[in-house]
Amino acid sequence: MSYESQDLNDWRAMLNHPAMVVALRLARAVVRGVVLFAIALIEIMAEMLAPIVLICGVGWAMLPGLLSMAGTEGQARELLSNVMQSIPKQLHVGSMVVTPTALIADGLLLIAVVALCRTLQTIISSEA
């Protein structure tokens, strides 16, 4: 028996020791718990933000069209025209540019993140 095979047998014996088996199972459960916690946290945050972002984007995109449909006369029409012109096409927040289309895309992306998190949770939980 060579020196390398003796080392390999020592490792196998150590890994098959009942205390080591319990420790490895415990470590695996802790890692699985931490991963599932992180996925659940991401899912909950995305699930809460997705409708807000999506509705804001759709509302912002539809607002000029809705205001233009209002049938007003005279001074009210002039006021409405000024309001429509004051609706921004994009907002600059720090180094980000926020547009209605970007908000709608981000809302849909957050919905996809929720679906991905639920899929990953199902896969990880079924391997238990």
C-alpha positions in Angstrom: 0.0 0.0 0.0 1.5 3.3 -1.0 1.6 6.5 1.0 -1.1 8.2 -1.2 -3.6 5.4 -0.9 -3.1 5.4 2.9 -3.9 9.1 3.0 -7.0 8.5 0.8 -8.1 5.7 3.1 -7.6 8.0 6.1 -9.8 10.6 4.5 -12.5 8.1 3.7 -12.5 6.8 7.3 -12.7 10.3 8.6 -15.6 11.2 6.3 -17.5 8.1 7.3 -17.2 8.7 11.0 -20.7 9.2 12.5 -19.8 12.6 14.0 -18.5 13.9 10.6 -21.6 12.6 8.8 -23.8 14.6 11.3 -21.5 17.7 11.0 -21.7 17.6 7.2 -25.5 17.2 7.2 -25.7 20.1 9.6 -23.5 22.3 7.4 -25.5 21.4 4.4 -28.7 22.3 6.1 -27.3 25.6 7.3 -26.0 26.5 3.8 -29.4 25.5 2.3 -31.2 27.6 4.8 -29.0 30.7 4.1 -29.5 30.3 0.4 -33.3 29.8 0.7 -33.4 32.9 3.0 -31.5 35.0 0.5 -33.8 33.9 -2.4 -36.9 34.5 -0.3 -35.8 38.0 0.6 -35.1 38.8 -3.0 -38.4 37.4 -4.0 -40.4 39.4 -1.5 -38.6 42.6 -2.3 -39.2 42.1 -6.1 -42.8 41.0 -5.5 -43.5 44.2 -3.6 -41.7 46.6 -6.0 -42.9 45.0 -9.3 -46.5 46.3 -9.3 -45.5 49.7 -8.0 -42.9 50.2 -10.7 -45.1 48.8 -13.4 -48.1 50.9 -12.5 -46.0 54.0 -12.3 -44.5 53.4 -15.7 -47.9 52.6 -17.4 -49.5 55.6 -15.7 -46.7 58.0 -16.7 -46.8 56.7 -20.3 -50.6 57.0 -20.5 -51.0 60.4 -18.7 -50.5 62.7 -21.8 -52.9 60.6 -23.9 -55.5 60.7 -21.2 -55.2 64.4 -20.7 -55.4 65.1 -24.4 -58.7 63.2 -24.6 -60.4 65.6 -22.2 -62.8 67.7 -24.2 -62.3 71.2 -22.7 -63.1 74.6 -24.1 -61.3 78.0 -23.9 -59.2 78.7 -20.8 -59.4 75.2 -19.5 -57.9 73.9 -22.7 -55.1 76.3 -22.4 -54.4 75.2 -18.8 -54.6 71.6 -19.8 -52.1 72.2 -22.6 -49.7 73.8 -20.2 -50.0 70.8 -17.8 -49.4 68.4 -20.7 -46.2 70.3 -21.7 -45.0 70.2 -18.1 -45.1 66.4 -17.9 -41.4 65.3 -18.3 -40.4 62.7 -20.9 -37.6 61.5 -18.6 -36.2 62.2 -15.1 -32.6 62.3 -14.2 -32.0 60.8 -10.8 -28.3 60.9 -10.0 -26.6 59.2 -12.9 -29.7 57.3 -13.9 -32.3 58.4 -16.5 -35.8 57.2 -15.7 -38.4 57.0 -18.5 -41.9 55.4 -18.6 -40.6 52.7 -20.9 -37.7 51.9 -18.5 -40.1 51.7 -15.6 -42.3 49.3 -17.5 -39.3 47.2 -18.5 -38.0 47.2 -14.9 -41.5 46.1 -13.6 -41.5 43.2 -16.0 -38.0 42.3 -15.1 -38.9 42.3 -11.4 -41.8 39.9 -12.2 -39.3 37.6 -14.0 -37.1 37.8 -10.8 -40.0 36.6 -8.7 -40.6 33.7 -11.1 -36.9 32.8 -11.0 -36.8 32.9 -7.2 -39.8 30.6 -6.9 -38.3 28.2 -9.4 -35.0 28.1 -7.6 -36.8 27.6 -4.2 -38.7 24.6 -5.7 -35.6 23.1 -7.1 -33.6 23.5 -3.9 -36.4 22.3 -1.7 -37.1 19.2 -3.8 -33.4 18.1 -3.4 -33.8 17.8 0.3 
